[in-house]
Amino acid sequence: MALTLSAVVLFSLISLVLVRSRSVGIGAATMLFLFGFFVADTGASSAIHTTLQAIAGAVTNLTA
């Protein structure tokens, strides 16, 4: 059985766990959240998206 999870859900769960365990403060989490919005508006967003797709494809091929 395959489990599909979007990167948004995955990163938000990781962020929630880190904030709840007090490994990361609310200020740092907020700054990273806002940084994500600023990066999404730049030309780097397509390169980041392509890289994440390539990594996901490689992981899929390793587990298949």
All heavy atoms as TSV, in Angstrom:
chain	resi	resn	atom	element	x	y	z
A	1	MET	N	N	0.844	-1.181	0.000
A	1	MET	CA	C	0.000	0.000	0.000
A	1	MET	C	C	0.888	1.242	0.000
A	1	MET	O	O	1.805	1.357	0.794
A	1	MET	CB	C	-0.884	-0.023	1.241
A	1	MET	CG	C	-1.795	1.164	1.323
A	1	MET	SD	S	-2.981	1.046	2.643
A	1	MET	CE	C	-2.042	1.736	3.977
A	2	ALA	N	N	0.616	2.144	-0.890
A	2	ALA	CA	C	1.392	3.379	-0.995
A	2	ALA	C	C	0.700	4.493	-0.219
A	2	ALA	O	O	-0.515	4.587	-0.197
A	2	ALA	CB	C	1.534	3.778	-2.450
A	3	LEU	N	N	1.503	5.297	0.422
A	3	LEU	CA	C	0.992	6.447	1.157
A	3	LEU	C	C	1.460	7.707	0.467
A	3	LEU	O	O	2.656	7.892	0.260
A	3	LEU	CB	C	1.502	6.420	2.602
A	3	LEU	CG	C	1.124	7.604	3.471
A	3	LEU	CD1	C	-0.380	7.598	3.711
A	3	LEU	CD2	C	1.857	7.538	4.781
A	4	THR	N	N	0.522	8.552	0.073
A	4	THR	CA	C	0.863	9.799	-0.585
A	4	THR	C	C	0.656	10.938	0.400
A	4	THR	O	O	-0.385	11.044	1.030
A	4	THR	CB	C	-0.039	10.014	-1.817
A	4	THR	OG1	O	0.085	8.896	-2.673
A	4	THR	CG2	C	0.352	11.273	-2.554
A	5	LEU	N	N	1.692	11.768	0.529
A	5	LEU	CA	C	1.661	12.875	1.470
A	5	LEU	C	C	2.287	14.086	0.807
A	5	LEU	O	O	3.392	13.991	0.281
A	5	LEU	CB	C	2.450	12.487	2.724
A	5	LEU	CG	C	2.373	13.354	3.942
A	5	LEU	CD1	C	0.961	13.331	4.516
A	5	LEU	CD2	C	3.335	12.845	4.990
A	6	SER	N	N	1.582	15.190	0.792
A	6	SER	CA	C	2.146	16.377	0.145
A	6	SER	C	C	3.265	16.954	0.998
A	6	SER	O	O	3.316	16.765	2.211
A	6	SER	CB	C	1.057	17.426	-0.091
A	6	SER	OG	O	0.741	18.079	1.109
A	7	ALA	N	N	4.147	17.676	0.357
A	7	ALA	CA	C	5.271	18.296	1.058
A	7	ALA	C	C	4.782	19.326	2.064
A	7	ALA	O	O	5.369	19.474	3.134
A	7	ALA	CB	C	6.220	18.945	0.051
A	8	VAL	N	N	3.683	20.003	1.753
A	8	VAL	CA	C	3.129	20.997	2.675
A	8	VAL	C	C	2.690	20.334	3.978
A	8	VAL	O	O	3.002	20.812	5.071
A	8	VAL	CB	C	1.943	21.745	2.023
A	8	VAL	CG1	C	1.240	22.633	3.021
A	8	VAL	CG2	C	2.405	22.532	0.813
A	9	VAL	N	N	1.998	19.215	3.866
A	9	VAL	CA	C	1.540	18.502	5.061
A	9	VAL	C	C	2.739	17.961	5.833
A	9	VAL	O	O	2.803	18.075	7.063
A	9	VAL	CB	C	0.572	17.364	4.677
A	9	VAL	CG1	C	0.226	16.509	5.879
A	9	VAL	CG2	C	-0.689	17.923	4.053
A	10	LEU	N	N	3.697	17.396	5.129
A	10	LEU	CA	C	4.877	16.838	5.778
A	10	LEU	C	C	5.658	17.897	6.546
A	10	LEU	O	O	5.970	17.719	7.734
A	10	LEU	CB	C	5.787	16.176	4.743
A	10	LEU	CG	C	7.088	15.586	5.276
A	10	LEU	CD1	C	6.796	14.407	6.188
A	10	LEU	CD2	C	7.970	15.164	4.125
A	11	PHE	N	N	5.943	19.025	5.901
A	11	PHE	CA	C	6.713	20.077	6.559
A	11	PHE	C	C	5.935	20.743	7.679
A	11	PHE	O	O	6.506	21.151	8.680
A	11	PHE	CB	C	7.209	21.111	5.547
A	11	PHE	CG	C	8.300	20.581	4.663
A	11	PHE	CD1	C	8.225	20.726	3.294
A	11	PHE	CD2	C	9.403	19.944	5.201
A	11	PHE	CE1	C	9.229	20.242	2.471
A	11	PHE	CE2	C	10.414	19.451	4.392
A	11	PHE	CZ	C	10.326	19.597	3.033
A	12	SER	N	N	4.624	20.854	7.528
A	12	SER	CA	C	3.851	21.450	8.620
A	12	SER	C	C	3.801	20.516	9.822
A	12	SER	O	O	3.858	20.976	10.968
A	12	SER	CB	C	2.447	21.840	8.160
A	12	SER	OG	O	1.772	20.738	7.620
A	13	LEU	N	N	3.739	19.215	9.606
A	13	LEU	CA	C	3.778	18.269	10.729
A	13	LEU	C	C	5.127	18.299	11.436
A	13	LEU	O	O	5.191	18.298	12.667
A	13	LEU	CB	C	3.474	16.845	10.240
A	13	LEU	CG	C	2.029	16.555	9.882
A	13	LEU	CD1	C	1.906	15.156	9.294
A	13	LEU	CD2	C	1.135	16.704	11.092
A	14	ILE	N	N	6.198	18.352	10.660
A	14	ILE	CA	C	7.535	18.435	11.253
A	14	ILE	C	C	7.679	19.721	12.047
A	14	ILE	O	O	8.193	19.716	13.170
A	14	ILE	CB	C	8.620	18.334	10.157
A	14	ILE	CG1	C	8.646	16.929	9.567
A	14	ILE	CG2	C	9.995	18.691	10.720
A	14	ILE	CD1	C	9.502	16.794	8.337
A	15	SER	N	N	7.196	20.832	11.486
A	15	SER	CA	C	7.267	22.112	12.193
A	15	SER	C	C	6.462	22.067	13.479
A	15	SER	O	O	6.912	22.561	14.521
A	15	SER	CB	C	6.732	23.234	11.303
A	15	SER	OG	O	7.507	23.347	10.154
A	16	LEU	N	N	5.288	21.491	13.430
A	16	LEU	CA	C	4.439	21.393	14.615
A	16	LEU	C	C	5.128	20.579	15.710
A	16	LEU	O	O	5.148	20.984	16.880
A	16	LEU	CB	C	3.091	20.774	14.261
A	16	LEU	CG	C	2.114	20.593	15.413
A	16	LEU	CD1	C	1.686	21.940	15.955
A	16	LEU	CD2	C	0.928	19.791	14.963
A	17	VAL	N	N	5.727	19.457	15.336
A	17	VAL	CA	C	6.420	18.618	16.321
A	17	VAL	C	C	7.599	19.371	16.931
A	17	VAL	O	O	7.815	19.321	18.147
A	17	VAL	CB	C	6.888	17.290	15.670
A	17	VAL	CG1	C	7.852	16.540	16.565
A	17	VAL	CG2	C	5.689	16.421	15.330
A	18	LEU	N	N	8.365	20.073	16.095
A	18	LEU	CA	C	9.518	20.814	16.608
A	18	LEU	C	C	9.098	21.948	17.539
A	18	LEU	O	O	9.745	22.185	18.562
A	18	LEU	CB	C	10.361	21.357	15.461
A	18	LEU	CG	C	11.141	20.311	14.667
A	18	LEU	CD1	C	11.799	20.957	13.457
A	18	LEU	CD2	C	12.164	19.620	15.537
A	19	VAL	N	N	8.030	22.636	17.207
A	19	VAL	CA	C	7.563	23.721	18.066
A	19	VAL	C	C	7.001	23.156	19.363
A	19	VAL	O	O	7.276	23.669	20.453
A	19	VAL	CB	C	6.516	24.594	17.334
A	19	VAL	CG1	C	5.830	25.551	18.292
A	19	VAL	CG2	C	7.186	25.377	16.215
A	20	ARG	N	N	6.228	22.068	19.281
A	20	ARG	CA	C	5.629	21.474	20.477
A	20	ARG	C	C	6.686	20.897	21.418
A	20	ARG	O	O	6.522	20.923	22.629
A	20	ARG	CB	C	4.633	20.380	20.096
A	20	ARG	CG	C	3.444	20.860	19.308
A	20	ARG	CD	C	2.357	21.403	20.125
A	20	ARG	NE	N	1.791	20.362	20.957
A	20	ARG	CZ	C	0.927	20.584	21.907
A	20	ARG	NH1	N	0.514	21.805	22.119
A	20	ARG	NH2	N	0.463	19.621	22.643
A	21	SER	N	N	7.778	20.371	20.856
A	21	SER	CA	C	8.838	19.803	21.692
A	21	SER	C	C	9.821	20.876	22.164
A	21	SER	O	O	10.794	20.559	22.843
A	21	SER	CB	C	9.584	18.715	20.931
A	21	SER	OG	O	10.316	19.277	19.869
A	22	ARG	N	N	9.565	22.104	21.763
A	22	ARG	CA	C	10.381	23.256	22.129
A	22	ARG	C	C	11.818	23.157	21.602
A	22	ARG	O	O	12.730	23.724	22.180
A	22	ARG	CB	C	10.358	23.495	23.622
A	22	ARG	CG	C	8.963	23.784	24.101
A	22	ARG	CD	C	8.942	24.501	25.385
A	22	ARG	NE	N	7.538	24.860	25.659
A	22	ARG	CZ	C	7.009	24.788	26.849
A	22	ARG	NH1	N	7.721	24.396	27.871
A	22	ARG	NH2	N	5.757	25.129	27.025
A	23	SER	N	N	11.998	22.403	20.519
A	23	SER	CA	C	13.296	22.368	19.846
A	23	SER	C	C	13.490	23.642	19.031
A	23	SER	O	O	14.610	24.065	18.792
A	23	SER	CB	C	13.391	21.160	18.918
A	23	SER	OG	O	13.302	19.969	19.661
A	24	VAL	N	N	12.382	24.211	18.591
A	24	VAL	CA	C	12.384	25.434	17.800
A	24	VAL	C	C	11.353	26.372	18.418
A	24	VAL	O	O	10.250	25.960	18.746
A	24	VAL	CB	C	12.003	25.147	16.333
A	24	VAL	CG1	C	11.904	26.421	15.533
A	24	VAL	CG2	C	12.993	24.210	15.693
A	25	GLY	N	N	11.721	27.623	18.560
A	25	GLY	CA	C	10.799	28.597	19.124
A	25	GLY	C	C	9.780	29.087	18.111
A	25	GLY	O	O	9.931	28.897	16.901
A	26	ILE	N	N	8.740	29.721	18.606
A	26	ILE	CA	C	7.697	30.257	17.739
A	26	ILE	C	C	8.270	31.313	16.789
A	26	ILE	O	O	7.889	31.368	15.620
A	26	ILE	CB	C	6.561	30.860	18.600
A	26	ILE	CG1	C	5.785	29.759	19.311
A	26	ILE	CG2	C	5.614	31.710	17.774
A	26	ILE	CD1	C	4.964	28.886	18.402
A	27	GLY	N	N	9.202	32.119	17.269
A	27	GLY	CA	C	9.803	33.155	16.425
A	27	GLY	C	C	10.535	32.564	15.233
A	27	GLY	O	O	10.371	33.015	14.096
A	28	ALA	N	N	11.333	31.534	15.480
A	28	ALA	CA	C	12.079	30.889	14.393
A	28	ALA	C	C	11.132	30.196	13.417
A	28	ALA	O	O	11.325	30.264	12.194
A	28	ALA	CB	C	13.072	29.882	14.957
A	29	ALA	N	N	10.098	29.557	13.940
A	29	ALA	CA	C	9.135	28.884	13.076
A	29	ALA	C	C	8.392	29.896	12.207
A	29	ALA	O	O	8.164	29.661	11.013
A	29	ALA	CB	C	8.150	28.078	13.910
A	30	THR	N	N	8.045	31.035	12.777
A	30	THR	CA	C	7.355	32.076	12.021
A	30	THR	C	C	8.262	32.642	10.934
A	30	THR	O	O	7.819	32.863	9.801
A	30	THR	CB	C	6.890	33.203	12.959
A	30	THR	OG1	O	6.047	32.639	13.964
A	30	THR	CG2	C	6.135	34.280	12.212
A	31	MET	N	N	9.524	32.859	11.263
A	31	MET	CA	C	10.463	33.383	10.267
A	31	MET	C	C	10.636	32.398	9.110
A	31	MET	O	O	10.671	32.807	7.946
A	31	MET	CB	C	11.822	33.670	10.908
A	31	MET	CG	C	11.808	34.844	11.862
A	31	MET	SD	S	11.181	36.358	11.125
A	31	MET	CE	C	12.454	36.693	9.943
A	32	LEU	N	N	10.742	31.116	9.398
A	32	LEU	CA	C	10.872	30.126	8.328
A	32	LEU	C	C	9.602	30.051	7.486
A	32	LEU	O	O	9.655	29.877	6.272
A	32	LEU	CB	C	11.206	28.758	8.912
A	32	LEU	CG	C	12.612	28.640	9.479
A	32	LEU	CD1	C	12.786	27.295	10.164
A	32	LEU	CD2	C	13.636	28.818	8.386
A	33	PHE	N	N	8.449	30.181	8.137
A	33	PHE	CA	C	7.172	30.182	7.431
A	33	PHE	C	C	7.105	31.353	6.452
A	33	PHE	O	O	6.760	31.188	5.283
A	33	PHE	CB	C	6.044	30.253	8.460
A	33	PHE	CG	C	4.674	30.285	7.873
A	33	PHE	CD1	C	4.110	29.144	7.340
A	33	PHE	CD2	C	3.938	31.455	7.874
A	33	PHE	CE1	C	2.842	29.167	6.802
A	33	PHE	CE2	C	2.671	31.494	7.342
A	33	PHE	CZ	C	2.114	30.343	6.802
A	34	LEU	N	N	7.467	32.537	6.927
A	34	LEU	CA	C	7.454	33.715	6.065
A	34	LEU	C	C	8.518	33.623	4.974
A	34	LEU	O	O	8.293	34.048	3.831
A	34	LEU	CB	C	7.659	34.977	6.906
A	34	LEU	CG	C	6.505	35.306	7.854
A	34	LEU	CD1	C	6.891	36.472	8.752
A	34	LEU	CD2	C	5.242	35.585	7.090
A	35	PHE	N	N	9.674	33.049	5.292
A	35	PHE	CA	C	10.729	32.858	4.305
A	35	PHE	C	C	10.221	31.993	3.155
A	35	PHE	O	O	10.529	32.247	1.990
A	35	PHE	CB	C	11.948	32.211	4.957
A	35	PHE	CG	C	13.054	31.903	3.995
A	35	PHE	CD1	C	13.797	32.926	3.440
A	35	PHE	CD2	C	13.351	30.600	3.656
A	35	PHE	CE1	C	14.820	32.643	2.545
A	35	PHE	CE2	C	14.358	30.312	2.772
A	35	PHE	CZ	C	15.104	31.333	2.209
A	36	GLY	N	N	9.425	30.981	3.472
A	36	GLY	CA	C	8.847	30.125	2.439
A	36	GLY	C	C	7.973	30.893	1.470
A	36	GLY	O	O	7.993	30.654	0.254
A	37	PHE	N	N	7.188	31.830	1.985
A	37	PHE	CA	C	6.359	32.653	1.104
A	37	PHE	C	C	7.210	33.539	0.213
A	37	PHE	O	O	6.911	33.705	-0.974
A	37	PHE	CB	C	5.398	33.524	1.916
A	37	PHE	CG	C	4.168	32.789	2.341
A	37	PHE	CD1	C	3.982	32.466	3.662
A	37	PHE	CD2	C	3.197	32.430	1.422
A	37	PHE	CE1	C	2.858	31.789	4.068
A	37	PHE	CE2	C	2.068	31.753	1.818
A	37	PHE	CZ	C	1.894	31.433	3.136
A	38	PHE	N	N	8.273	34.117	0.748
A	38	PHE	CA	C	9.131	34.971	-0.063
A	38	PHE	C	C	9.869	34.166	-1.125
A	38	PHE	O	O	10.038	34.620	-2.251
A	38	PHE	CB	C	10.120	35.741	0.813
A	38	PHE	CG	C	9.467	36.829	1.609
A	38	PHE	CD1	C	9.520	36.807	2.987
A	38	PHE	CD2	C	8.798	37.859	0.993
A	38	PHE	CE1	C	8.924	37.801	3.732
A	38	PHE	CE2	C	8.188	38.856	1.710
A	38	PHE	CZ	C	8.253	38.833	3.091
A	39	VAL	N	N	10.310	32.969	-0.809
A	39	VAL	CA	C	11.004	32.124	-1.785
A	39	VAL	C	C	10.043	31.703	-2.890
A	39	VAL	O	O	10.413	31.618	-4.055
A	39	VAL	CB	C	11.635	30.897	-1.101
A	39	VAL	CG1	C	12.118	29.886	-2.121
A	39	VAL	CG2	C	12.794	31.318	-0.228
A	40	ALA	N	N	8.779	31.474	-2.538
A	40	ALA	CA	C	7.793	31.053	-3.530
A	40	ALA	C	C	7.565	32.123	-4.599
A	40	ALA	O	O	7.164	31.804	-5.716
A	40	ALA	CB	C	6.485	30.710	-2.849
A	41	ASP	N	N	7.826	33.376	-4.263
A	41	ASP	CA	C	7.630	34.461	-5.217
A	41	ASP	C	C	8.847	34.712	-6.095
A	41	ASP	O	O	8.800	35.570	-6.970
A	41	ASP	CB	C	7.291	35.760	-4.476
A	41	ASP	CG	C	5.883	35.747	-3.932
A	41	ASP	OD1	O	5.054	34.967	-4.448
A	41	ASP	OD2	O	5.613	36.516	-2.993
A	42	THR	N	N	9.940	33.995	-5.893
A	42	THR	CA	C	11.149	34.233	-6.676
A	42	THR	C	C	11.293	33.186	-7.775
A	42	THR	O	O	10.527	32.231	-7.860
A	42	THR	CB	C	12.399	34.165	-5.777
A	42	THR	OG1	O	12.550	32.835	-5.287
A	42	THR	CG2	C	12.310	35.142	-4.623
A	43	GLY	N	N	12.313	33.349	-8.572
A	43	GLY	CA	C	12.600	32.386	-9.626
A	43	GLY	C	C	13.152	31.079	-9.079
A	43	GLY	O	O	13.208	30.071	-9.784
A	44	ALA	N	N	13.561	31.080	-7.818
A	44	ALA	CA	C	14.111	29.869	-7.211
A	44	ALA	C	C	13.038	28.820	-6.959
A	44	ALA	O	O	13.345	27.642	-6.787
A	44	ALA	CB	C	14.814	30.208	-5.896
A	45	SER	N	N	11.791	29.223	-6.960
A	45	SER	CA	C	10.723	28.277	-6.626
A	45	SER	C	C	10.636	27.128	-7.639
A	45	SER	O	O	10.412	25.979	-7.264
A	45	SER	CB	C	9.380	28.981	-6.508
A	45	SER	OG	O	9.001	29.535	-7.746
A	46	SER	N	N	10.837	27.415	-8.911
A	46	SER	CA	C	10.777	26.350	-9.914
A	46	SER	C	C	11.949	25.383	-9.767
A	46	SER	O	O	11.782	24.168	-9.910
A	46	SER	CB	C	10.731	26.929	-11.325
A	46	SER	OG	O	11.907	27.650	-11.590
A	47	ALA	N	N	13.122	25.902	-9.440
A	47	ALA	CA	C	14.285	25.025	-9.239
A	47	ALA	C	C	14.104	24.157	-8.000
A	47	ALA	O	O	14.427	22.962	-8.012
A	47	ALA	CB	C	15.551	25.858	-9.111
A	48	ILE	N	N	13.568	24.727	-6.939
A	48	ILE	CA	C	13.317	23.960	-5.714
A	48	ILE	C	C	12.267	22.885	-5.972
A	48	ILE	O	O	12.422	21.733	-5.556
A	48	ILE	CB	C	12.880	24.903	-4.578
A	48	ILE	CG1	C	14.041	25.815	-4.181
A	48	ILE	CG2	C	12.366	24.115	-3.374
A	48	ILE	CD1	C	13.640	26.946	-3.258
A	49	HIS	N	N	11.209	23.253	-6.701
A	49	HIS	CA	C	10.148	22.296	-7.020
A	49	HIS	C	C	10.687	21.140	-7.858
A	49	HIS	O	O	10.390	19.968	-7.591
A	49	HIS	CB	C	9.014	23.011	-7.744
A	49	HIS	CG	C	7.854	22.145	-8.053
A	49	HIS	ND1	N	7.000	21.686	-7.082
A	49	HIS	CD2	C	7.413	21.631	-9.224
A	49	HIS	CE1	C	6.073	20.929	-7.647
A	49	HIS	NE2	N	6.308	20.880	-8.942
A	50	THR	N	N	11.499	21.449	-8.853
A	50	THR	CA	C	12.089	20.420	-9.717
A	50	THR	C	C	13.007	19.495	-8.919
A	50	THR	O	O	12.977	18.269	-9.094
A	50	THR	CB	C	12.870	21.074	-10.864
A	50	THR	OG1	O	11.994	21.939	-11.581
A	50	THR	CG2	C	13.451	20.034	-11.802
A	51	THR	N	N	13.802	20.059	-8.026
A	51	THR	CA	C	14.697	19.261	-7.193
A	51	THR	C	C	13.916	18.331	-6.279
A	51	THR	O	O	14.253	17.146	-6.151
A	51	THR	CB	C	15.612	20.179	-6.356
A	51	THR	OG1	O	16.336	21.029	-7.237
A	51	THR	CG2	C	16.574	19.377	-5.499
A	52	LEU	N	N	12.857	18.843	-5.649
A	52	LEU	CA	C	12.041	18.000	-4.773
A	52	LEU	C	C	11.338	16.897	-5.549
A	52	LEU	O	O	11.206	15.766	-5.053
A	52	LEU	CB	C	11.028	18.848	-4.006
A	52	LEU	CG	C	11.616	19.755	-2.930
A	52	LEU	CD1	C	10.530	20.614	-2.316
A	52	LEU	CD2	C	12.320	18.940	-1.864
A	53	GLN	N	N	10.907	17.180	-6.763
A	53	GLN	CA	C	10.297	16.143	-7.594
A	53	GLN	C	C	11.319	15.068	-7.962
A	53	GLN	O	O	11.001	13.876	-7.966
A	53	GLN	CB	C	9.710	16.745	-8.865
A	53	GLN	CG	C	8.365	17.382	-8.674
A	53	GLN	CD	C	7.779	17.858	-9.987
A	53	GLN	OE1	O	8.503	18.242	-10.902
A	53	GLN	NE2	N	6.463	17.840	-10.070
A	54	ALA	N	N	12.541	15.461	-8.253
A	54	ALA	CA	C	13.590	14.498	-8.591
A	54	ALA	C	C	13.920	13.611	-7.390
A	54	ALA	O	O	14.093	12.391	-7.539
A	54	ALA	CB	C	14.835	15.218	-9.084
A	55	ILE	N	N	13.979	14.216	-6.215
A	55	ILE	CA	C	14.261	13.440	-4.991
A	55	ILE	C	C	13.124	12.467	-4.723
A	55	ILE	O	O	13.360	11.291	-4.397
A	55	ILE	CB	C	14.501	14.368	-3.799
A	55	ILE	CG1	C	15.820	15.125	-3.993
A	55	ILE	CG2	C	14.507	13.596	-2.482
A	55	ILE	CD1	C	16.031	16.249	-2.997
A	56	ALA	N	N	11.885	12.927	-4.871
A	56	ALA	CA	C	10.739	12.051	-4.646
A	56	ALA	C	C	10.724	10.896	-5.652
A	56	ALA	O	O	10.438	9.747	-5.295
A	56	ALA	CB	C	9.442	12.847	-4.755
A	57	GLY	N	N	11.091	11.191	-6.900
A	57	GLY	CA	C	11.168	10.134	-7.911
A	57	GLY	C	C	12.268	9.124	-7.589
A	57	GLY	O	O	12.086	7.916	-7.761
A	58	ALA	N	N	13.395	9.615	-7.091
A	58	ALA	CA	C	14.496	8.711	-6.726
A	58	ALA	C	C	14.114	7.820	-5.555
A	58	ALA	O	O	14.404	6.622	-5.555
A	58	ALA	CB	C	15.742	9.517	-6.398
A	59	VAL	N	N	13.445	8.399	-4.569
A	59	VAL	CA	C	13.009	7.606	-3.410
A	59	VAL	C	C	11.978	6.575	-3.842
A	59	VAL	O	O	12.024	5.422	-3.391
A	59	VAL	CB	C	12.442	8.537	-2.311
A	59	VAL	CG1	C	11.735	7.743	-1.222
A	59	VAL	CG2	C	13.552	9.380	-1.712
A	60	THR	N	N	11.096	6.943	-4.738
A	60	THR	CA	C	10.093	6.004	-5.243
A	60	THR	C	C	10.767	4.850	-5.962
A	60	THR	O	O	10.375	3.684	-5.798
A	60	THR	CB	C	9.118	6.729	-6.193
A	60	THR	OG1	O	8.489	7.790	-5.476
A	60	THR	CG2	C	8.065	5.776	-6.698
A	61	ASN	N	N	11.793	5.143	-6.761
A	61	ASN	CA	C	12.500	4.090	-7.481
A	61	ASN	C	C	13.283	3.185	-6.542
A	61	ASN	O	O	13.472	2.005	-6.815
A	61	ASN	CB	C	13.431	4.687	-8.542
A	61	ASN	CG	C	12.651	5.281	-9.706
A	61	ASN	OD1	O	11.540	4.876	-9.978
A	61	ASN	ND2	N	13.255	6.245	-10.364
A	62	LEU	N	N	13.753	3.713	-5.429
A	62	LEU	CA	C	14.493	2.893	-4.463
A	62	LEU	C	C	13.573	1.906	-3.733
A	62	LEU	O	O	13.984	0.803	-3.421
A	62	LEU	CB	C	15.182	3.789	-3.416
A	62	LEU	CG	C	16.374	4.601	-3.885
A	62	LEU	CD1	C	16.855	5.508	-2.760
A	62	LEU	CD2	C	17.492	3.692	-4.354
A	63	THR	N	N	12.353	2.345	-3.471
A	63	THR	CA	C	11.432	1.500	-2.720
A	63	THR	C	C	10.626	0.567	-3.603
A	63	THR	O	O	9.953	-0.319	-3.107
A	63	THR	CB	C	10.462	2.359	-1.887
A	63	THR	OG1	O	9.718	3.202	-2.769
A	63	THR	CG2	C	11.227	3.193	-0.872
A	64	ALA	N	N	10.670	0.757	-4.918
A	64	ALA	CA	C	9.875	-0.078	-5.824
A	64	ALA	C	C	10.580	-1.362	-6.169
A	64	ALA	O	O	11.702	-1.597	-6.028
A	64	ALA	CB	C	9.548	0.693	-7.099
